[in-house]
Amino acid sequence: MSNFVQHPYHLVDESPWPLISAIFAFGLTSGIAKWFYTNNTNLFILRLFILILVSYQWWRDVARERTFQGLHSRLVELGIRWGIVLFIVSEVFFFISFFWAFFHRRLSPNVEVGTLWPPAGIKVFNAFGVPLLNTIILLSSGVRVTWAHHALIEGSHNQAVLSLFVTIFLGIYFTCLQAMEYYEASFRIADSIYGTTFFIATGFHGLHVIIGTLFLTVCYLRMLKGRFRINHHFGFEAAAWYWHFVDVVWLFLFVSIYWWGGAF
């Protein structure tokens, strides 16, 4: 009697990519440490390049499982949906810790910062300058990615591709403006608790914008190849969820850190 039992679940084949990506992600931290201490970026660039290659291979395998092998059934997709939801919830708590630290110091500045907020000597950003522009950019990108999703559902392939391209462009534009803002900042991460909480919170958000832009770029390339169907495109939908999460976090950052937190 055969022991073979059919089931709707996807048992993932053995893959080297999780282990390799973990090794080089850990190695990336040593590259960053060498960059900070010796001002040498060679190790960081090498590890980052290899990590990008590994990520490409891993994404390629997942796309093959879904598109050509048909392994992502409805039940498998349901599990992936819950996985993405729990991942975003974990990210919410990740940012809550930063907001908690900022609110605690903003509401009760201690004597080490002169019982003032912002601390003496800190020249904060004008919330209605570049931060407001970045807010408009991210909100506009959220509208465009929603437009792309609805266009995909309605079968308007060209509109979906164009809207997703605009979303990616706006994400890159946001990152460039934030980099310019950091470059022109009058304070650094070591300048009291304000500099620490500001750069940690906004910096990790900027990292999430870069990650979200990469997710959307992969979806854009798959969309160009016609890999998404009207009723089966959760890869793009998950990236859109992540992008909306990034938008919401930025709204909290803008209101709490740039506007309310920067007021005397």
C-alpha positions as CSV (number, residue, x, y, z in Angstrom):
1,M,0.0,0.0,0.0
2,S,1.3,3.4,-0.9
3,N,2.0,5.9,1.9
4,F,1.6,8.8,-0.5
5,V,-1.2,11.3,0.6
6,Q,-2.3,14.2,-1.5
7,H,-2.7,17.5,0.4
8,P,-3.1,21.2,-0.6
9,Y,-0.1,22.4,1.4
10,H,3.2,23.4,-0.1
11,L,6.2,21.5,1.4
12,V,9.1,23.8,0.5
13,D,12.1,22.0,-1.2
14,E,15.5,22.3,0.4
15,S,17.1,25.6,-0.5
16,P,20.5,27.1,0.2
17,W,19.2,30.7,0.1
18,P,17.9,31.2,3.7
19,L,21.3,30.0,5.1
20,I,23.4,32.0,2.7
21,S,21.3,35.2,3.0
22,A,21.6,34.9,6.8
23,I,25.3,34.5,6.7
24,F,25.8,37.5,4.4
25,A,23.3,39.6,6.2
26,F,25.3,39.0,9.4
27,G,28.5,39.8,7.4
28,L,26.9,43.0,6.2
29,T,27.0,44.3,9.8
30,S,30.7,43.7,10.0
31,G,31.1,45.6,6.7
32,I,29.1,48.5,8.2
33,A,31.3,48.5,11.3
34,K,34.4,48.6,9.2
35,W,32.9,51.4,7.2
36,F,32.2,53.4,10.4
37,Y,35.5,52.8,12.1
38,T,37.9,52.9,9.1
39,N,35.9,54.8,6.5
40,N,36.5,51.9,4.1
41,T,33.4,50.7,2.2
42,N,34.9,47.9,0.2
43,L,33.7,45.1,2.6
44,F,30.3,46.6,2.9
45,I,29.8,46.9,-0.8
46,L,31.0,43.4,-1.5
47,R,28.6,41.9,1.2
48,L,25.7,44.0,0.0
49,F,26.3,42.9,-3.7
50,I,26.3,39.2,-2.7
51,L,23.2,39.7,-0.6
52,I,21.4,41.3,-3.5
53,L,22.4,38.4,-5.8
54,V,21.2,35.8,-3.2
55,S,17.9,37.7,-2.8
56,Y,17.4,37.7,-6.6
57,Q,17.9,33.9,-6.6
58,W,15.5,33.4,-3.8
59,W,12.8,35.6,-5.4
60,R,13.3,33.8,-8.7
61,D,12.6,30.4,-7.0
62,V,9.5,31.7,-5.2
63,A,8.2,33.1,-8.5
64,R,8.8,29.8,-10.3
65,E,6.9,27.9,-7.5
66,R,4.0,30.2,-8.0
67,T,3.9,30.9,-11.7
68,F,5.2,27.7,-13.4
69,Q,4.8,25.0,-10.8
70,G,1.4,26.1,-9.5
71,L,2.3,25.3,-5.9
72,H,0.6,28.4,-4.3
73,S,-2.9,27.1,-3.9
74,R,-5.7,29.0,-2.2
75,L,-4.9,27.4,1.1
76,V,-1.2,28.1,0.7
77,E,-1.9,31.7,-0.2
78,L,-4.1,32.1,2.9
79,G,-1.2,31.0,5.1
80,I,1.1,33.5,3.3
81,R,-1.5,36.2,3.9
82,W,-1.5,35.6,7.6
83,G,2.3,35.5,7.6
84,I,2.4,38.9,6.0
85,V,-0.1,40.3,8.4
86,L,1.9,39.0,11.4
87,F,5.1,40.4,9.9
88,I,3.5,43.8,9.6
89,V,2.2,43.6,13.2
90,S,5.8,42.8,14.4
91,E,7.0,45.9,12.4
92,V,4.4,48.0,14.2
93,F,5.7,47.0,17.6
94,F,9.3,47.6,16.3
95,F,8.4,51.2,15.6
96,I,6.4,51.6,18.8
97,S,9.6,51.2,20.8
98,F,11.1,54.2,19.0
99,F,8.0,56.4,19.5
100,W,7.9,55.3,23.2
101,A,11.5,56.5,23.7
102,F,10.8,59.8,21.9
103,F,7.5,60.5,23.7
104,H,9.1,59.8,27.1
105,R,11.9,62.3,26.5
106,R,9.6,64.8,24.9
107,L,7.1,64.9,27.7
108,S,9.6,64.8,30.6
109,P,13.0,66.2,29.5
110,N,15.6,65.6,32.3
111,V,18.3,67.8,33.6
112,E,20.9,66.3,31.3
113,V,19.2,68.1,28.4
114,G,18.6,71.2,30.4
115,T,14.9,70.3,31.0
116,L,14.3,71.7,27.6
117,W,12.9,70.1,24.4
118,P,14.4,70.3,21.9
119,P,17.7,70.3,24.0
120,A,19.8,73.4,23.9
121,G,21.9,73.7,20.9
122,I,19.7,71.6,18.7
123,K,18.4,73.3,15.6
124,V,15.4,71.2,14.5
125,F,14.0,70.9,11.0
126,N,11.2,73.0,9.8
127,A,8.3,70.5,9.6
128,F,6.7,72.4,6.8
129,G,9.7,72.2,4.5
130,V,11.3,69.0,3.2
131,P,9.4,66.8,5.7
132,L,6.0,68.1,4.4
133,L,7.2,67.5,0.9
134,N,8.2,64.0,1.8
135,T,4.7,63.5,3.3
136,I,3.0,64.6,0.1
137,I,5.3,62.3,-1.9
138,L,4.6,59.2,0.2
139,L,0.9,59.8,0.3
140,S,0.9,60.3,-3.5
141,S,2.8,57.0,-3.8
142,G,0.2,55.3,-1.7
143,V,-2.5,56.5,-4.0
144,R,-0.6,55.3,-7.1
145,V,0.0,51.8,-5.7
146,T,-3.7,51.5,-4.9
147,W,-4.4,52.7,-8.4
148,A,-2.1,50.0,-9.8
149,H,-3.8,47.4,-7.7
150,H,-7.3,48.3,-9.0
151,A,-6.0,48.6,-12.5
152,L,-4.6,45.1,-12.2
153,I,-7.9,43.7,-10.9
154,E,-9.8,45.4,-13.8
155,G,-7.4,44.0,-16.4
156,S,-5.9,47.3,-17.3
157,H,-2.3,46.1,-17.7
158,N,-0.8,49.3,-19.1
159,Q,-2.3,51.5,-16.3
160,A,-1.1,49.0,-13.6
161,V,2.4,49.1,-15.0
162,L,2.5,52.9,-15.3
163,S,1.1,53.5,-11.8
164,L,3.5,51.0,-10.3
165,F,6.4,52.7,-12.1
166,V,5.3,56.1,-10.7
167,T,5.1,54.6,-7.2
168,I,8.7,53.3,-7.4
169,F,9.9,56.6,-8.7
170,L,8.3,58.4,-5.8
171,G,9.8,56.0,-3.4
172,I,13.3,56.7,-4.8
173,Y,12.6,60.4,-4.8
174,F,11.6,60.2,-1.1
175,T,14.9,58.4,-0.3
176,C,17.0,61.0,-2.1
177,L,15.3,63.9,-0.2
178,Q,15.8,62.1,3.1
179,A,19.5,61.6,2.3
180,M,19.8,65.3,1.5
181,E,18.0,66.2,4.7
182,Y,20.5,64.0,6.7
183,Y,23.4,65.6,4.9
184,E,22.2,69.1,5.7
185,A,21.2,68.4,9.3
186,S,22.8,70.7,11.9
187,F,22.9,67.8,14.5
188,R,24.1,64.2,14.5
189,I,23.0,61.0,16.1
190,A,25.4,61.6,19.0
191,D,23.9,65.0,19.8
192,S,21.8,64.2,23.0
193,I,18.7,62.0,23.1
194,Y,17.1,64.1,20.4
195,G,19.6,63.2,17.8
196,T,19.6,59.6,18.8
197,T,15.8,59.1,18.7
198,F,15.4,61.2,15.6
199,F,18.0,59.4,13.4
200,I,17.0,55.9,14.7
201,A,13.3,56.4,14.1
202,T,13.5,58.2,10.8
203,G,16.5,56.2,9.6
204,F,14.8,52.8,10.2
205,H,11.8,54.2,8.4
206,G,14.0,55.2,5.5
207,L,15.4,51.7,5.4
208,H,11.8,50.3,5.2
209,V,11.1,52.7,2.3
210,I,14.2,51.2,0.5
211,I,13.0,47.7,1.2
212,G,9.5,48.5,0.1
213,T,10.8,50.0,-3.1
214,L,12.8,46.8,-3.8
215,F,9.6,44.8,-3.2
216,L,7.7,47.0,-5.7
217,T,10.5,46.8,-8.2
218,V,10.4,43.0,-8.2
219,C,6.6,43.2,-8.7
220,Y,7.1,45.7,-11.5
221,L,9.5,43.4,-13.3
222,R,7.1,40.5,-12.9
223,M,4.2,42.6,-14.0
224,L,6.1,43.5,-17.2
225,K,6.4,39.8,-17.9
226,G,2.7,39.2,-17.4
227,R,3.2,37.1,-14.3
228,F,0.2,38.5,-12.4
229,R,-3.4,37.5,-13.1
230,I,-6.6,39.3,-12.2
231,N,-7.6,36.8,-9.5
232,H,-4.1,35.7,-8.4
233,H,-1.5,38.3,-7.6
234,F,-0.9,38.2,-3.9
235,G,2.8,38.9,-4.3
236,F,1.9,42.4,-5.5
237,E,-0.8,42.8,-3.0
238,A,1.6,42.0,-0.1
239,A,4.0,44.6,-1.4
240,A,1.2,47.1,-1.5
241,W,0.2,46.3,2.1
242,Y,3.8,46.8,3.2
243,W,3.9,50.2,1.3
244,H,0.8,51.4,3.0
245,F,2.3,50.4,6.4
246,V,5.3,52.5,5.5
247,D,3.0,55.5,4.6
248,V,1.2,55.3,8.0
249,V,4.4,55.1,10.0
250,W,5.7,58.2,8.2
251,L,2.5,60.1,9.1
252,F,3.1,59.4,12.8
253,L,6.8,60.4,12.4
254,F,5.8,63.6,10.7
255,V,3.2,64.6,13.3
256,S,5.1,63.5,16.4
257,I,8.8,64.0,15.7
258,Y,8.9,66.7,13.0
259,W,5.9,68.8,14.0
260,W,5.0,68.3,17.7
261,G,8.4,67.1,18.8
262,G,10.3,69.9,17.2
263,A,8.2,72.7,18.7
264,F,9.6,74.8,21.5
